[in-house]
Amino acid sequence: MRVLIASAMLLALLVQPAWPLDTARELAASGAARLALARVEQLQPRDSAAPRWGEWEALRLTLLVRLKQNEDALNRVAALPVKLPVADLRSCLLEGARAAIAVGKAQDARGYAARLLWQLDATPAEAHTARLLIIESQILERQGDAAFRSMLRFEQDYRPLDPAVAERFVEALLDLGQDRQAVNWLSRVDDASPQRLRLQLRTGLVAPEAAVAQARARTAKGGAAGYWHVMAEAAAIQKSRALRVESLEHVLHDSDGDARRLDTLAGELWQGYLAEAQSAANRGGLLAGDDTAWLDLASRRLGGDPVQSRAMFAYLSRNGGARDVRMGAQLQLVFSLAQSGLDRTALRLFGDGAADVDGLDPQARYLLGNIAETRGFPAAAARFWQGIPTPPGIGAEEWQMRLATVQWSARMTDAAAATVRGLAKSGKPLSSPALGRAVALARDMRDAGRPELAQEMLAALLPLAAREQSREGLQVLGEIAESGGQYARAADYYLRAALANSMGDALALQARLAAGVNLARAGYKEDARAQFQWLIQNAKDAAQRDAARRELSRL
């Protein structure tokens, strides 16, 4: 019997149930990537030698890349254990190559993909993806001839070439200035695609005016974003500064390339803004240094010609003689872009991580942080928001909790904790919205496997909240204590949550029931009996009375 029990215990330790991992995969497949990642962070075994650790890690890397947390992904790939199941290792390396492409590390991407292809017996699907990633790495390094040869070999092995891949080949070769080589895949490109029109423009088959007309007509009907790229090139041929600026604004907004390419596009747009602003100033007879006249013209153009107006604001944001002129122009530029549906353009113009945000207008920083938060770039939001005054329309305490939330989302754990500690030390009363954000953040911390941080935060903040408003936080504290086996502490939190509501609503009654259960677990049976008897006498819900009777019968 002892042998059987020992064998059963050993089997339980060696075989991890599949359903938690399957649930995380289902969450990821449903589009809830952040929720799935939180589940992985909470449930993945800490020991890399544990069963199925590699499967968890492959899913984690997939989610990190999907959420554009590519540096985190690369750090984890670099630290992969030597003894990892081959199938899991292949999946991890593939995600590592994707992450490396996204951050512009072409050699790393090529190294991961090559290892997958030549050392690990890749599956056909993995080999297909890895070879495309190698081509992307060559494109990234502007190795046009090498990329072209790789494209030809890829086509030989995967005929007929998928139209989407053919379009990507054409687009990349055009970007590299290899128009003649791009013609190889023209037959595989859809007649209505921007790549075909761009190639026709490059080869002189379509005049710039006709290309612009076709591209505008197709964008008006919801056509592909690539048509703005066609217009940008046509504008360069026509020497139309205004059209080039307008096109580059849309190209920068719509692009999802690597960071280096986005920085290049942002630089081109800044140059376009400055050239168009100087041209407009010359036509208007404005003098360099006359900031008042420039501001007046920019403001008057805002309704009728927003592109020219933005060009002038961009010029003043860099060349205005006075600091308040530069900051006002920054705000107008960011606001105009956001109002025109080009919020990602604004973020990319000012979002260079190396740029000094202290020189930006505080209101512009607030808007840029809003954009970054909405677009899923919490690190950028935290960078823009750190140190600015509390914006209008939001309480100071709620603003600090909002900052702490983006810091936590950006994995700036120490910064988030410091922000909360600073708020707690202020001793100022905590408003209901601020407390709501604190409770939501605590739940995120708990679900991400940091219950001790959530507990520290709520324990510090709840004394600043009104008694009745504190019960959600007390409920979370009770759940954390209960999950950690601290039953007496859990009962304390649950009972305080129940007593915080004088009306005794359903949540209060449920908290009292949880308090009774945890009192019983802690060995305080008389205290537990008092809670169950109170529920039997006072609860209006029959299900709650029945639950209290069942728990009472177990004492």
TORDRENVEX-738492 format. One record per residue (C-alpha): residue number from 1; x, y, z. Coordinates in Angstrom, 1 decimal, always signed. Example, Ala and Ser with C-alpha at 12.3 -4.5 7.8 and 13.67 -1.06 7.14 Angstrom:
PT   i     px     py     pz
PT   1  +12.3   -4.5   +7.8
PT   2  +13.7   -1.1   +7.1
This chain:
PT   i     px     py     pz
PT   1   +0.0   +0.0   +0.0
PT   2   +2.8   +2.4   +0.9
PT   3   +4.5   +1.7   -2.4
PT   4   +1.3   +2.4   -4.3
PT   5   +0.8   +5.7   -2.4
PT   6   +4.4   +6.8   -3.0
PT   7   +4.0   +5.9   -6.7
PT   8   +0.8   +7.9   -7.0
PT   9   +2.5  +10.9   -5.3
PT  10   +5.5  +10.7   -7.6
PT  11   +3.2  +10.5  -10.7
PT  12   +1.3  +13.6   -9.5
PT  13   +4.5  +15.5   -9.2
PT  14   +5.8  +14.5  -12.6
PT  15   +2.6  +14.9  -14.6
PT  16   +1.3  +18.5  -14.7
PT  17   -2.3  +18.7  -15.8
PT  18   -2.7  +20.1  -19.3
PT  19   -5.8  +22.2  -18.8
PT  20   -4.2  +25.4  -17.3
PT  21   -1.9  +25.6  -20.4
PT  22   -4.7  +24.8  -22.7
PT  23   -6.8  +27.6  -21.1
PT  24   -4.0  +30.1  -21.6
PT  25   -3.8  +29.1  -25.2
PT  26   -7.5  +29.5  -25.7
PT  27   -7.3  +33.0  -24.1
PT  28   -4.5  +33.8  -26.6
PT  29   -6.5  +32.5  -29.5
PT  30   -9.5  +34.5  -28.5
PT  31   -7.5  +37.8  -28.8
PT  32   -7.0  +38.3  -25.0
PT  33   -3.3  +38.4  -25.3
PT  34   -2.6  +40.4  -22.1
PT  35   -4.9  +38.2  -20.0
PT  36   -3.2  +35.1  -21.4
PT  37   +0.2  +36.5  -20.6
PT  38   -0.9  +37.3  -17.0
PT  39   -2.0  +33.7  -16.7
PT  40   +1.3  +32.4  -18.0
PT  41   +3.2  +34.6  -15.6
PT  42   +1.1  +33.3  -12.7
PT  43   +1.1  +29.6  -13.6
PT  44   +4.3  +28.7  -15.5
PT  45   +6.5  +26.6  -13.3
PT  46   +9.4  +28.5  -11.8
PT  47  +11.8  +25.6  -12.4
PT  48  +12.8  +25.3  -16.1
PT  49  +13.3  +21.5  -15.5
PT  50   +9.6  +21.1  -14.6
PT  51   +7.4  +19.2  -17.0
PT  52   +5.9  +21.3  -19.8
PT  53   +7.9  +24.3  -18.8
PT  54   +9.1  +24.6  -22.5
PT  55   +5.5  +24.7  -23.7
PT  56   +4.7  +27.5  -21.3
PT  57   +7.8  +29.4  -22.4
PT  58   +6.9  +29.1  -26.1
PT  59   +3.5  +30.5  -25.4
PT  60   +4.9  +33.3  -23.2
PT  61   +7.3  +34.3  -26.1
PT  62   +4.5  +34.2  -28.6
PT  63   +2.5  +36.6  -26.4
PT  64   +5.4  +38.9  -25.7
PT  65   +6.0  +39.3  -29.5
PT  66   +2.4  +39.8  -30.2
PT  67   +2.2  +42.5  -27.5
PT  68   +5.4  +44.1  -29.0
PT  69   +7.4  +43.4  -25.8
PT  70  +10.2  +42.3  -28.0
PT  71  +13.2  +43.2  -25.8
PT  72  +11.7  +41.1  -23.0
PT  73  +11.3  +38.2  -25.5
PT  74  +14.9  +38.5  -26.7
PT  75  +16.2  +38.5  -23.1
PT  76  +14.3  +35.3  -22.4
PT  77  +15.4  +33.6  -25.6
PT  78  +19.0  +34.4  -24.8
PT  79  +18.5  +32.7  -21.3
PT  80  +16.8  +29.5  -22.6
PT  81  +18.0  +26.4  -20.7
PT  82  +20.3  +24.0  -22.6
PT  83  +18.1  +21.0  -22.0
PT  84  +14.8  +22.0  -23.6
PT  85  +12.6  +19.7  -25.6
PT  86  +13.5  +20.2  -29.2
PT  87  +10.0  +21.0  -30.3
PT  88   +9.7  +23.7  -27.6
PT  89  +13.2  +25.0  -28.5
PT  90  +12.2  +25.4  -32.1
PT  91   +9.1  +27.4  -31.2
PT  92  +11.1  +29.6  -28.9
PT  93  +13.8  +30.3  -31.5
PT  94  +11.2  +31.2  -34.1
PT  95   +9.7  +33.8  -31.7
PT  96  +13.1  +35.0  -31.0
PT  97  +13.8  +35.6  -34.7
PT  98  +10.5  +37.5  -35.0
PT  99  +11.4  +39.7  -32.0
PT 100  +14.8  +40.4  -33.3
PT 101  +13.4  +41.6  -36.7
PT 102  +10.9  +43.9  -34.8
PT 103  +13.7  +45.7  -33.0
PT 104  +16.1  +45.8  -35.9
PT 105  +18.6  +43.1  -34.8
PT 106  +19.0  +41.4  -38.1
PT 107  +22.0  +39.2  -37.2
PT 108  +20.3  +37.8  -34.1
PT 109  +17.2  +37.0  -36.2
PT 110  +19.3  +35.3  -38.8
PT 111  +21.2  +33.3  -36.2
PT 112  +18.0  +32.0  -34.5
PT 113  +16.4  +31.1  -37.8
PT 114  +19.6  +29.4  -39.1
PT 115  +19.9  +27.3  -35.9
PT 116  +16.3  +26.2  -36.3
PT 117  +16.8  +25.3  -40.0
PT 118  +20.2  +23.6  -39.8
PT 119  +20.4  +22.1  -36.3
PT 120  +16.9  +21.3  -35.1
PT 121  +15.1  +19.4  -37.9
PT 122  +12.4  +22.1  -38.4
PT 123   +8.9  +21.1  -39.5
PT 124   +7.9  +22.2  -43.0
PT 125   +5.7  +25.0  -41.5
PT 126   +8.6  +26.2  -39.3
PT 127  +11.1  +26.1  -42.1
PT 128   +8.7  +28.1  -44.3
PT 129   +8.5  +30.8  -41.6
PT 130  +12.2  +30.7  -40.7
PT 131  +13.3  +31.3  -44.4
PT 132  +11.0  +34.3  -44.7
PT 133  +12.5  +35.7  -41.5
PT 134  +16.0  +35.3  -42.9
PT 135  +14.8  +37.2  -46.0
PT 136  +13.5  +39.9  -43.7
PT 137  +16.8  +40.1  -41.9
PT 138  +18.6  +40.7  -45.2
PT 139  +16.1  +43.4  -46.1
PT 140  +16.6  +45.0  -42.7
PT 141  +20.4  +45.2  -43.4
PT 142  +19.6  +46.5  -47.0
PT 143  +21.4  +43.5  -48.5
PT 144  +19.4  +43.7  -51.7
PT 145  +21.3  +41.2  -53.8
PT 146  +21.3  +38.6  -51.0
PT 147  +17.6  +39.1  -50.3
PT 148  +16.8  +38.8  -54.0
PT 149  +18.7  +35.5  -54.2
PT 150  +17.0  +34.2  -51.1
PT 151  +13.6  +35.2  -52.6
PT 152  +14.4  +33.3  -55.8
PT 153  +15.3  +30.1  -53.9
PT 154  +12.2  +30.5  -51.7
PT 155  +10.0  +30.7  -54.8
PT 156  +11.6  +27.6  -56.2
PT 157  +10.7  +25.6  -53.1
PT 158   +7.2  +27.0  -52.5
PT 159   +5.6  +27.4  -55.9
PT 160   +3.1  +28.8  -56.6
PT 161   +4.1  +31.7  -54.4
PT 162   +1.4  +33.0  -52.1
PT 163   +0.2  +36.5  -53.4
PT 164   +0.8  +38.1  -50.0
PT 165   +4.4  +36.9  -50.0
PT 166   +4.8  +38.1  -53.6
PT 167   +3.5  +41.5  -52.6
PT 168   +6.0  +41.6  -49.7
PT 169   +8.9  +40.7  -52.0
PT 170   +7.9  +43.4  -54.5
PT 171   +7.5  +46.0  -51.7
PT 172  +10.8  +45.2  -50.1
PT 173  +12.7  +45.3  -53.4
PT 174  +11.2  +48.6  -54.3
PT 175  +12.2  +50.0  -50.9
PT 176  +15.8  +48.7  -51.7
PT 177  +15.7  +50.4  -55.1
PT 178  +15.8  +47.1  -57.0
PT 179  +12.9  +47.9  -59.4
PT 180  +14.1  +45.5  -62.1
PT 181  +14.3  +42.5  -59.7
PT 182  +10.8  +43.4  -58.4
PT 183   +9.3  +42.8  -61.8
PT 184   +9.9  +39.0  -61.3
PT 185   +6.8  +38.8  -59.1
PT 186   +4.6  +41.3  -60.8
PT 187   +2.4  +38.6  -62.2
PT 188   +1.7  +37.3  -58.7
PT 189   +0.6  +40.7  -57.4
PT 190   -3.0  +41.7  -57.5
PT 191   -3.9  +44.2  -60.2
PT 192   -5.4  +46.6  -57.6
PT 193   -2.5  +46.4  -55.2
PT 194   -0.5  +49.4  -54.2
PT 195   +2.7  +47.4  -54.9
PT 196   +1.7  +47.1  -58.6
PT 197   +0.8  +50.8  -58.9
PT 198   +4.1  +51.7  -57.2
PT 199   +6.1  +49.5  -59.5
PT 200   +4.3  +51.0  -62.5
PT 201   +5.0  +54.5  -61.3
PT 202   +8.7  +53.6  -60.8
PT 203   +9.0  +52.1  -64.3
PT 204   +7.2  +55.0  -66.0
PT 205   +4.2  +52.9  -67.0
PT 206   +1.9  +55.3  -65.1
PT 207   +2.4  +59.1  -64.8
PT 208   +2.7  +60.6  -61.3
PT 209   -0.6  +62.5  -61.7
PT 210   -2.4  +59.3  -62.7
PT 211   -0.8  +57.4  -59.9
PT 212   -2.0  +60.0  -57.4
PT 213   -5.5  +60.0  -58.8
PT 214   -5.8  +56.2  -58.6
PT 215   -4.3  +56.0  -55.1
PT 216   -6.6  +58.8  -53.8
PT 217   -9.6  +57.0  -55.2
PT 218   -8.6  +53.7  -53.6
PT 219   -7.8  +55.2  -50.2
PT 220  -11.2  +57.0  -50.3
PT 221  -12.8  +53.6  -50.7
PT 222  -10.9  +52.1  -47.8
PT 223   -8.0  +50.7  -49.9
PT 224   -4.7  +49.4  -48.5
PT 225   -2.5  +51.8  -46.6
PT 226   +0.2  +51.2  -49.1
PT 227   -1.4  +53.7  -51.5
PT 228   -0.2  +56.5  -49.4
PT 229   +3.3  +55.2  -50.1
PT 230   +2.6  +55.5  -53.8
PT 231   +1.4  +59.1  -53.3
PT 232   +4.6  +59.9  -51.3
PT 233   +6.8  +58.7  -54.2
PT 234   +4.6  +60.5  -56.8
PT 235   +4.9  +63.7  -54.7
PT 236   +8.7  +63.4  -54.7
PT 237   +8.7  +63.1  -58.6
PT 238   +6.3  +66.1  -58.9
PT 239   +8.2  +68.1  -56.2
PT 240   +4.9  +68.6  -54.4
PT 241   +6.0  +69.3  -50.8
PT 242   +2.4  +69.5  -49.4
PT 243   +1.4  +66.2  -51.0
PT 244   +4.6  +64.5  -49.7
PT 245   +4.0  +65.7  -46.2
PT 246   +0.3  +64.6  -46.3
PT 247   +1.4  +61.2  -47.6
PT 248   +4.2  +60.7  -45.1
PT 249   +1.9  +61.5  -42.3
PT 250   -0.3  +58.6  -43.3
PT 251   +2.6  +56.3  -44.1
PT 252   +4.1  +56.8  -40.7
PT 253   +0.7  +56.3  -39.0
PT 254   +0.0  +53.0  -40.9
PT 255   +3.5  +51.5  -40.8
PT 256   +4.2  +48.5  -38.6
PT 257   +7.9  +48.0  -39.5
PT 258  +10.9  +47.8  -37.3
PT 259  +11.9  +50.7  -35.1
PT 260  +14.7  +51.8  -37.4
PT 261  +12.5  +52.2  -40.4
PT 262   +9.9  +54.1  -38.3
PT 263  +12.6  +56.4  -37.1
PT 264  +13.7  +57.0  -40.7
PT 265  +10.1  +57.8  -41.8
PT 266   +9.7  +60.2  -38.8
PT 267  +12.9  +61.9  -39.9
PT 268  +11.7  +62.3  -43.4
PT 269   +8.4  +63.7  -42.2
PT 270  +10.2  +66.3  -40.0
PT 271  +12.2  +67.3  -43.0
PT 272   +9.1  +67.6  -45.1
PT 273   +7.4  +69.7  -42.5
PT 274  +10.3  +72.1  -42.3
PT 275  +10.5  +72.5  -46.1
PT 276   +6.8  +73.0  -46.6
PT 277   +6.7  +75.5  -43.7
PT 278   +9.5  +77.6  -45.2
PT 279   +7.8  +77.5  -48.6
PT 280   +4.5  +78.6  -47.1
PT 281   +6.3  +81.4  -45.2
PT 282   +8.0  +82.6  -48.4
PT 283   +4.7  +82.7  -50.2
PT 284   +3.1  +84.6  -47.3
PT 285   +6.0  +87.1  -47.0
PT 286   +6.9  +86.0  -43.5
PT 287  +10.2  +86.8  -41.9
PT 288  +12.3  +84.3  -40.1
PT 289  +12.0  +84.9  -36.3
PT 290   +8.6  +86.6  -36.5
PT 291   +7.0  +83.9  -34.4
PT 292   +3.8  +85.9  -33.9
PT 293   +3.2  +86.1  -37.7
PT 294   +4.0  +82.4  -38.2
PT 295   +1.6  +81.4  -35.4
PT 296   -1.1  +83.6  -36.8
PT 297   -0.7  +82.0  -40.3
PT 298   -0.6  +78.5  -38.8
PT 299   -3.8  +79.1  -36.8
PT 300   -5.6  +80.5  -39.8
PT 301   -4.6  +77.6  -42.0
PT 302   -5.8  +75.0  -39.4
PT 303   -9.3  +74.7  -40.7
PT 304   -8.7  +75.0  -44.5
PT 305   -5.3  +73.4  -44.9
PT 306   -4.4  +71.3  -41.8
PT 307   -1.4  +69.8  -43.5
PT 308   +0.2  +73.2  -44.1
PT 309   -0.8  +74.3  -40.6
PT 310   +0.9  +71.3  -39.0
PT 311   +4.0  +72.0  -41.1
PT 312   +4.2  +75.5  -39.6
PT 313   +3.6  +74.3  -36.1
PT 314   +6.3  +71.6  -36.6
PT 315   +8.7  +74.3  -37.7
PT 316   +7.9  +76.5  -34.7
PT 317   +8.1  +73.5  -32.3
PT 318  +11.8  +73.3  -33.3
PT 319  +12.7  +76.8  -34.3
PT 320  +10.5  +79.1  -32.3
PT 321  +12.5  +81.8  -30.6
PT 322  +10.7  +81.6  -27.2
PT 323  +10.1  +78.5  -25.1
PT 324   +6.4  +79.1  -24.8
PT 325   +6.1  +79.4  -28.6
PT 326   +7.9  +76.1  -29.1
PT 327   +5.7  +74.4  -26.5
PT 328   +2.5  +75.8  -27.8
PT 329   +3.4  +74.7  -31.3
PT 330   +4.1  +71.2  -30.0
PT 331   +0.7  +71.0  -28.4
PT 332   -1.0  +72.2  -31.6
PT 333   +0.9  +69.7  -33.7
PT 334   +0.0  +66.7  -31.5
PT 335   -3.6  +67.8  -31.1
PT 336   -4.1  +68.4  -34.9
PT 337   -2.6  +65.0  -35.8
PT 338   -4.8  +63.2  -33.2
PT 339   -7.9  +65.1  -34.4
PT 340   -7.1  +64.0  -37.9
PT 341   -6.9  +60.3  -36.9
PT 342   -3.1  +60.3  -37.2
PT 343   -2.4  +59.7  -33.5
PT 344   +0.3  +57.1  -34.2
PT 345   +2.1  +59.7  -36.3
PT 346   +2.2  +62.1  -33.4
PT 347   +3.5  +59.3  -31.1
PT 348   +6.2  +58.4  -33.6
PT 349   +7.3  +62.0  -34.2
PT 350   +7.9  +62.5  -30.5
PT 351   +8.2  +59.0  -29.3
PT 352  +11.9  +58.3  -29.8
PT 353  +13.1  +56.7  -26.5
PT 354  +16.3  +58.7  -26.6
PT 355  +14.5  +62.1  -26.9
PT 356  +14.4  +64.4  -23.9
PT 357  +10.7  +64.7  -22.9
PT 358  +11.5  +67.5  -20.5
PT 359  +11.5  +69.9  -23.4
PT 360   +8.0  +69.0  -24.4
PT 361   +4.9  +70.9  -23.5
PT 362   +3.2  +69.2  -20.5
PT 363   -0.2  +69.1  -22.2
PT 364   +1.4  +67.6  -25.3
PT 365   +3.0  +65.0  -23.1
PT 366   -0.3  +64.2  -21.5
PT 367   -1.9  +63.7  -25.0
PT 368   +1.0  +61.7  -26.2
PT 369   +0.8  +59.5  -23.1
PT 370   -2.9  +59.0  -23.7
PT 371   -2.1  +57.9  -27.3
PT 372   +0.6  +55.5  -26.1
PT 373   -1.7  +54.0  -23.4
PT 374   -4.5  +53.5  -25.9
PT 375   -2.2  +52.0  -28.5
PT 376   -0.7  +49.5  -26.1
PT 377   +2.7  +51.2  -25.4
PT 378   +2.7  +51.6  -21.6
PT 379   +6.4  +52.3  -21.4
PT 380   +6.0  +55.3  -23.7
PT 381   +3.0  +56.5  -21.7
PT 382   +5.0  +56.2  -18.4
PT 383   +7.9  +58.2  -20.0
PT 384   +5.6  +61.0  -21.2
PT 385   +3.6  +61.2  -18.0
PT 386   +6.4  +60.9  -15.4
PT 387   +6.8  +64.3  -13.7
PT 388   +4.0  +66.3  -15.4
PT 389   +1.5  +68.2  -13.2
PT 390   -1.9  +66.6  -12.6
PT 391   -4.0  +67.2  -15.8
PT 392   -7.3  +69.0  -15.5
PT 393  -10.4  +66.9  -15.0
PT 394   -8.7  +64.2  -12.9
PT 395   -7.9  +64.2   -9.2
PT 396   -4.3  +64.1   -8.1
PT 397   -4.6  +60.8   -6.3
PT 398   -6.3  +59.2   -9.3
PT 399   -3.6  +60.5  -11.6
PT 400   -0.9  +58.9   -9.5
PT 401   -2.8  +55.6   -9.7
PT 402   -3.1  +55.9  -13.4
PT 403   +0.6  +56.5  -13.7
PT 404   +1.3  +53.5  -11.5
PT 405   -0.9  +51.4  -13.7
PT 406   +1.0  +52.1  -16.9
PT 407   +4.3  +51.7  -15.1
PT 408   +3.2  +48.2  -13.9
PT 409   +1.9  +47.4  -17.5
PT 410   +5.4  +48.4  -18.8
PT 411   +7.0  +46.0  -16.3
PT 412   +8.5  +49.0  -14.4
PT 413   +7.7  +47.2  -11.1
PT 414   +9.9  +49.3   -8.9
PT 415   +8.6  +52.6  -10.4
PT 416   +5.0  +51.5   -9.9
PT 417   +5.7  +50.5   -6.3
PT 418   +7.4  +53.9   -5.7
PT 419   +4.5  +55.8   -7.1
PT 420   +2.0  +54.0   -4.9
PT 421   +4.3  +54.4   -1.8
PT 422   +4.5  +58.1   -2.5
PT 423   +0.8  +58.4   -2.7
PT 424   +0.4  +56.5   +0.6
PT 425   +2.9  +58.7   +2.3
PT 426   +1.0  +61.8   +1.2
PT 427   -1.8  +60.9   +3.7
PT 428   -4.4  +62.6   +1.5
PT 429   -7.9  +61.1   +1.4
PT 430   -8.3  +58.6   -1.5
PT 431  -11.1  +59.3   -3.8
PT 432  -13.4  +56.6   -5.1
PT 433  -12.0  +56.7   -8.7
PT 434   -8.4  +56.5   -7.3
PT 435   -9.4  +53.5   -5.1
PT 436  -11.0  +51.8   -8.0
PT 437   -7.8  +52.0  -10.0
PT 438   -5.8  +50.8   -7.0
PT 439   -8.1  +47.7   -6.6
PT 440   -7.9  +47.0  -10.4
PT 441   -4.1  +47.3  -10.2
PT 442   -3.9  +45.0   -7.2
PT 443   -5.9  +42.3   -9.1
PT 444   -3.5  +42.6  -12.0
PT 445   -0.5  +42.2   -9.6
PT 446   -2.1  +39.2   -7.9
PT 447   -3.0  +37.5  -11.2
PT 448   +0.6  +38.1  -12.5
PT 449   +2.0  +36.2   -9.5
PT 450   +2.9  +39.2   -7.3
PT 451   +0.3  +38.9   -4.5
PT 452   +2.8  +40.3   -1.9
PT 453   +3.1  +43.6   -3.9
PT 454   -0.7  +43.8   -4.3
PT 455   -1.1  +43.2   -0.5
PT 456   +1.5  +45.9   +0.3
PT 457   -0.2  +48.5   -1.9
PT 458   -3.7  +48.0   -0.7
PT 459   -2.7  +47.8   +3.0
PT 460   -1.0  +51.1   +2.6
PT 461   -3.8  +52.8   +0.6
PT 462   -7.0  +51.5   +2.3
PT 463   -6.6  +53.7   +5.5
PT 464   -6.9  +56.7   +3.2
PT 465  -10.2  +55.6   +1.8
PT 466  -13.7  +56.0   +3.2
PT 467  -14.9  +53.0   +5.1
PT 468  -17.7  +51.9   +2.7
PT 469  -15.5  +52.5   -0.4
PT 470  -12.8  +50.2   +1.0
PT 471  -14.6  +46.9   +0.9
PT 472  -13.5  +45.9   -2.6
PT 473   -9.9  +46.4   -1.6
PT 474  -10.6  +44.4   +1.6
PT 475  -12.2  +41.7   -0.5
PT 476   -9.0  +41.4   -2.7
PT 477   -6.8  +41.4   +0.4
PT 478   -9.0  +38.6   +1.8
PT 479   -8.6  +36.6   -1.4
PT 480   -4.8  +37.0   -1.4
PT 481   -4.5  +36.0   +2.3
PT 482   -6.8  +33.0   +1.7
PT 483   -4.8  +31.8   -1.3
PT 484   -1.6  +32.0   +0.8
PT 485   -3.1  +29.9   +3.7
PT 486   -3.4  +32.9   +6.0
PT 487   -6.9  +32.0   +7.1
PT 488   -7.2  +34.2  +10.2
PT 489   -5.9  +37.3   +8.3
PT 490   -8.3  +36.4   +5.4
PT 491  -11.2  +36.2   +7.8
PT 492  -10.3  +39.6   +9.2
PT 493  -10.3  +41.2   +5.8
PT 494  -13.5  +39.5   +4.7
PT 495  -15.4  +40.4   +7.9
PT 496  -14.2  +44.1   +7.6
PT 497  -15.5  +44.1   +4.0
PT 498  -18.8  +42.7   +5.2
PT 499  -19.2  +45.3   +7.9
PT 500  -18.1  +48.2   +5.7
PT 501  -21.6  +48.1   +4.0
PT 502  -24.4  +49.0   +6.4
PT 503  -27.1  +47.8   +4.1
PT 504  -25.9  +44.2   +4.0
PT 505  -26.1  +43.8   +0.3
PT 506  -25.3  +40.5   -1.6
PT 507  -21.5  +41.3   -1.7
PT 508  -21.5  +42.0   +2.0
PT 509  -23.3  +38.7   +2.8
PT 510  -20.9  +36.8   +0.5
PT 511  -17.9  +38.4   +2.3
PT 512  -19.4  +37.4   +5.7
PT 513  -19.8  +33.8   +4.5
PT 514  -16.1  +33.8   +3.3
PT 515  -15.1  +35.2   +6.7
PT 516  -16.9  +32.3   +8.4
PT 517  -15.2  +29.7   +6.2
PT 518  -11.8  +31.1   +6.9
PT 519  -12.5  +31.5  +10.7
PT 520  -13.3  +27.8  +10.7
PT 521  -10.1  +27.0   +8.8
PT 522   -8.1  +29.0  +11.3
PT 523   -9.6  +27.0  +14.2
PT 524  -11.9  +29.9  +15.5
PT 525  -15.0  +27.7  +15.4
PT 526  -17.1  +29.8  +17.8
PT 527  -16.4  +32.9  +15.8
PT 528  -17.2  +31.0  +12.6
PT 529  -20.5  +29.7  +14.1
PT 530  -21.5  +33.3  +14.9
PT 531  -21.1  +34.3  +11.3
PT 532  -23.1  +31.4   +9.9
PT 533  -25.9  +31.8  +12.4
PT 534  -26.1  +35.5  +11.6
PT 535  -26.5  +34.6   +7.9
PT 536  -29.2  +32.1   +8.6
PT 537  -31.2  +34.6  +10.5
PT 538  -30.6  +37.7   +8.3
PT 539  -29.8  +36.6   +4.7
PT 540  -32.8  +37.0   +2.3
PT 541  -31.3  +34.8   -0.3
PT 542  -32.2  +31.2   +0.3
PT 543  -29.0  +30.0   -1.4
PT 544  -26.9  +32.0   +1.0
PT 545  -28.9  +30.6   +4.0
PT 546  -28.4  +27.1   +2.7
PT 547  -24.7  +27.7   +2.3
PT 548  -24.4  +29.0   +5.8
PT 549  -26.3  +25.9   +7.2
PT 550  -23.9  +23.5   +5.3
PT 551  -20.8  +25.3   +6.7
PT 552  -22.4  +25.3  +10.2
PT 553  -23.0  +21.5  +10.0
PT 554  -19.3  +21.0   +9.3
PT 555  -18.1  +22.7  +12.5
